Amino acid sequence: MRIRDWDRNLKVRLFGEALMNTTFWMFFPFMAIYFADSFGKENASMLLIVSQVFSVVANLLGGYCADLFGRKRMMVLSAYGQGMAFFIFALASSPWWQSPFVGFLCFTFAGICGAFYWPASQAMVADVVPEKDRSHVFAVFYTSVNVSVVIGPTIGGVFYADHQFALLFAAACSCFAMATLLARQLRETAPLAAGEQKVESWPQFWREQLRQYTVIVRDRTFFLFIAAGVLVAQTFMQLDLLIPVYTKETIEEETLWGGFTVDGANAFGLLIAENGLLVVLGTVMVARYMARYDERWAFIGSSMLYGVTMWLFSHATSIVELMAVMALFTLAELMTAGLQQSFVSKLAPEDMRGQYFAAASLRFTIGRMLAPLSLAAVTWIGYTWTFVALSMLALASAGLYAWMFRQAGQRAQRSDVSLSR
């Protein structure tokens, strides 16, 4: 399915989200360092966990609201909310006012807004794209994000230290521009008329939401998918947490090709740019290769490779070694690019897509909530054993994925037997 044949909603989002993501990634990779320097590793770890608790709740609410009020409305409100959060964060990081705590509050609120945006945006893709093309469309959006991951940290690595205010202000402006674009250009795609359902009271709202999410969790295949995703998320979430701190503290200044000198502090920008560049170049190729095999081997193989890379990170002592490990880390990432959202869309009933995507994203919100524990673990057991522990979690995730596909196969067999009777 070529981009020129896409629904207009998707074309508008592809352009707008590329702009917003680029400015976001100019500063986001450096947040772990910023909070660790401002509050200390252990305090930063706890604060980031608290931040993600709010995002978990917001994510579940976001899925329900996307089905109840519509995809467009939730995406527009979320984009405006993020813009306001980044604007205040910029003021709290300006030459006239310095407040890391206010910055943390704004960072938390921006995360909440993002948690409301994501389920609606994923459900919109499933609304307008035929099932056979969804994996490809999701992969294109994934590639777009990683183009931003290449450009954003490269610019941020140059300007972040001395121009934090300008970068945050640019992020705020891009979010406001994105919200305006969505409000003017998108049409609603929810299968039911958005907003026709009425919520009589907040107790009724919570009871109905709890009832519907209980139905989702009772789907054993889907529950195992979430559980395995939470475990493996502890590895790739470290790209924004443990890995930047590790490179800053353990990598000494090196002179690379052409006399280019890099120290531990800016080596991370190089690593994340490498990750983004490899994703841009390799997503389609790896996706086509993995399409030759059963989905189970993509999920299981990706988790196992994440486990290997965590162990290798603990033994990398130079920038060249880190770049080699990052290449393997990126391969693990690409093995399931596009497949995960497509897998969820196949399981989700049409009228509950927002909630299914919200529940599926618990892999990331709960994973992100727990991931900062790695920063605290470093102070308790050191970098080597922290990376080993992360490696074991990834291998456990591979085991859960194997169990998930075995359960799914048994259920399919029982269904076939019932139909034959």
Secondary structure, DSSP 8 states (H G I E B T S, - for coil): --GGGS-HHHHHHHHHHHHHHHHHTTTGGGHHHHHHHHH-HHHHHHHHHHHHHHHHHHHHHHHHHHHHH-HHHHHHHHHHHHHHHHHHHHHTEETTEE-HHHHHHHHHHHHHHHHHHHHHHHHHHHHHS-HHHHHHHHHHHHHHHHHHHHHHHHHHHHHTTT-HHHHHHHHHHHHHHHHHHHHHH-----SS-TT-S----HHHHHHHHHHHHHHHHT-HHHHHHHHHHHHHHHHHGGGGTHHHHHHHHH---EE-GGG-EE-HHHHHHHHHHHHHHHHHHHHHHHHHHHTTS-HHHHHHHHHHHHHHHHHHHTT--SHHHHHHHHHHHHHHHHTTTTHHHHHHHHHS-GGGHHHHHHHHTHHHHHHHHHTTHHHHHHHHHHHHHHHHHHHHHHHHHHHHHHHHHHHHHHHHHHHHHHHH-
